């Protein structure tokens, strides 16, 4: 046989201790057949051992006259205290008193019922309610011959969360029924209310399907029947727990997928919104620039129109201040040809007695101011009129030729 892992070796030791088995090979064989499920291996081992001697035990059990057993418990103490205000304390009292009466009894869970149900989920073992009544004739027989049977005690201890409750005092039944109803186990609550009021106690009631009426073992059942029923309940609960675990896992997987999809959707939505916002900002910036350009263009047009109007008004004013142009046949007249920028040309006559400033004034009246233009004569080299001549002198004083060309150049 191949070497065992540390976990498998630990399970072998646990099996031998729990099943009271002295043969390591037998322990490994049962664990292997159970796929190394410790609880299932112990249950199978217990059932196999019981099956070997159950017929003899049943015959002996059936042949015993009930009168051979005392009709009252071995110990005289009550299983439950007078008050149930502290349930864990009452259950500890039950466990201690039951152990005194029946040595070899299984261990009981001594917490509240809701804690028992929580533990059941954690360890994947069903809660097994052990309902007792000292006033029932079969109480002592059942507890001593069934509950203290080593095989059954092993099954109970390792396969269930054993929760005891005594209804010898009938008023103890109501708190149990109320608790079951409060925990949402209404079908079980109604069933326990009926069972606790009858004469079938003691009884073992496994909580497998919490919303269904449970099957149960009563005082008249044989050991073999009880073991078979308990094994089936444990297996049903294990399968149901696996199904519930699968359902929970599928639910979690769906929730995870939904969450991932939601996160991806939100991320995509955020990205789309960011793109839309960026596009909006770009369009807003473009619109703003267009508006500014249009505004600037409008301002420039208005400014140009205003400047043009002012310039026309200025030229008109300067033109009105000019002396009239002499006639062509008038004596002592000079003629000046003005070569303007962009290839334009114009002619103007001036009287010899007029000043050179009149010529400059004329150029200003047609839009060529001295601030923006220079005026050169036709000498070689050319002379700047404004720099070479005194504009207060007359043409005669400046010895201006009768015909002259003036070149107008932009500064």
C-alpha positions, 0 to 999 in steps of 0.5 A: 500500500502506498505511503500515507500523507500526514493528513491521511495518517491523522485520519487513521489515528482518529478513526481508530480512536473514535471507532474503538478499532485496534487494527490499523489495516481495517481503519485504512480499508474503511477510510479508503472505501469512504474516500477518506471521509472520516465521518462516513467511514466511522458510520459505515464501520459502526453499521457493519459491526451492529449488523454482525450481532444485531439479530442476537441483540434484538432477540435479547432485547425483545425477550427482556420483560419490561418488569425486569427493569425498574420503572423509575430511573436509576438516579433520582435527580431530575434531568432538567432543573426547575427553571429554564431561564438559563438554557445552557445551564439546564442542558449542562445539568441534563448532561451531568445527570444523564451521565450519572444515570447511564455511563457510556452515554454520548456527549451532548451539545449544551448551548442554545438551539440557535447555536446548535444550528449554526454549528450544524452548518459549520461541521455539516452534521445535522442537529439530532434532538433527543427528546426525553420524558422520565414518566414514560415506561420505556425511558430507562430501557431505551437509554440504557440499552440503545443510547449507551450502545457503543456503536450508536454512541459513536455514531451520535458523537461523530455524526450529529450535533446531539441536542437534548431536551426533557419534557418530564415536566410538560411545561418544558415543552412550550419553550422548545416549541416556541424556540423552534417557531421563532427560528423559522422551523414551524413544521418541526415545531408543530411536530414536536408539540404533538410528539412531546405530548404523546407516549412515543418518548424518548425519541431521536429527531434529526433536523435534515430538511428544516422546512419539512416534517422530520422522520424520527426514531422512537422508543419501540424501534430496534437498534438496527433500525435506529442506526440505519435511519440515522445513517440515512439522515446523516447522508441526506443532510450531507448531500443536502449541504453539498447541494446548498453549498453548490447553490451558494457557490453558484449564487456567489459566482453569479453575484461575482459575474454581475459585480464584474459586469457592473464594474465593467459597465461603470468603467465603460460608462465613465470612459464614455462620459469622459470622452463626451466631456472631453469632446464637449470641452473641445467643441466648447473651446472651438466655439469660444475661439470662433466667437472670439475670432468673430468678435475680434474680426467685428472689432477690427472691421468696426475699428477699420470703418471708424478709422476710414471714416476718420481718415475720410473726414480728415482728408475732407477737412485738409482738402477744404483748407487747400487753395484751389488748383490753378487753371492750366493756362494760368501763369507762374504755375508749376506741374507736379506728377506724383508717383504713388505706391502700388503704381498709381499716379496723379497730377497737380498744379501749384502756384509758384507763390505757394509754399512747399507745405501746400504740396505736403498738405495736398498729399495729406488730403489724398491719404498720404500723411508725412507720419506714414510716407516719405516724399522724394524728388527726381534729383539724383540722388533723390532728396527727401522733401521733408528733410531737404526743403523748408516747407515754409518756403515758396516754390520760387524760393526753393527754385522748384522746377516747372515740372517735377516728379515726386515719389511717394514711398511708405515708411 
